Amino acid sequence: MKTPIFLPSLIFVSIFGLAAVVCAQTPQTPPSADPCACGPGRNPKVDAALKACESELGGTPGHPVARELIDKCMEAKGFKRPPGPPPGSGNPPPPPPTSGS
């Protein structure tokens, strides 16, 4: 018995249709203007306070404000900088405090 010629094309169309249904049901993440906005440690309130401090202190992209002045402004707005280097700076984390026994 000979296989009908349309059977391979029918199988191909069925597989393609099944793949389209699976892709349509997969939840998609919405695109963001800032690719780092969803990353860990990002807080919109902190970002807004940083922008406000930079504009209050007269910072521009060509002439950034000194880190100490930004830190003082952020503390005045209620955000205290954590001790140690910023995350991802390439430096190892500080050693844990030792108890003096």
C-alpha positions in Angstrom: 0.0 0.0 0.0 1.3 3.4 -1.0 1.5 6.4 1.4 -0.7 9.3 0.3 1.5 12.2 -0.8 -0.3 14.7 1.4 0.5 12.8 4.7 4.0 14.3 5.2 2.8 17.8 4.6 -0.2 17.2 7.0 2.3 16.0 9.7 4.5 19.1 9.1 1.5 21.5 9.4 0.3 19.7 12.5 3.7 20.1 14.2 3.9 23.7 13.2 0.4 24.5 14.5 1.2 22.8 17.8 4.4 24.8 18.2 2.5 28.0 17.4 -0.1 27.2 20.2 2.7 26.5 22.7 4.5 29.7 21.9 1.2 31.7 22.2 0.6 30.3 25.7 4.1 31.1 27.0 3.9 34.3 29.2 6.0 37.1 27.7 7.8 39.7 29.8 7.0 43.3 28.8 9.8 45.2 27.2 11.4 47.9 29.4 13.1 51.1 28.5 15.8 50.3 31.0 17.0 46.7 30.8 18.4 46.9 34.3 15.2 48.1 35.8 14.0 44.7 36.8 17.4 43.6 38.2 18.0 42.9 41.8 18.6 45.9 44.0 16.8 48.4 41.8 14.4 50.6 43.6 12.4 53.4 41.8 12.3 55.5 44.9 16.1 55.4 45.2 16.5 56.2 41.5 14.1 59.2 41.8 16.0 60.5 44.9 19.3 60.1 43.1 18.0 62.1 40.1 16.7 64.8 42.4 20.0 65.1 44.3 21.9 65.3 41.0 19.6 68.1 39.7 19.7 70.0 43.1 23.5 69.9 43.2 23.9 70.9 39.6 25.3 67.6 38.2 25.5 67.0 34.5 26.7 63.9 32.6 29.9 65.8 31.7 30.4 67.1 35.2 29.1 64.6 37.8 28.6 65.6 41.4 31.1 64.4 44.0 30.1 61.1 45.6 30.3 62.6 49.1 27.8 65.4 48.2 25.4 62.8 46.7 25.7 60.7 49.8 24.9 63.6 52.1 21.9 64.6 49.9 20.6 61.0 49.9 20.9 60.8 53.7 18.9 64.0 54.0 16.2 62.3 51.8 16.2 59.2 54.1 18.5 56.8 52.1 21.7 55.8 53.8 24.4 54.1 51.7 25.3 50.6 52.8 28.9 50.0 53.9 31.4 48.4 51.6 31.9 48.5 47.9 28.9 48.7 45.5 27.6 45.3 44.3 29.3 44.0 41.2 32.3 46.3 41.5 34.7 43.3 41.2 36.0 43.6 44.7 35.4 40.8 47.1 32.9 41.3 49.9 34.3 42.6 53.2 35.1 39.8 55.7 32.5 39.1 58.3 33.1 40.6 61.7 34.9 38.4 64.1 33.9 38.1 67.7 36.7 38.9 70.1 36.5 36.0 72.6 
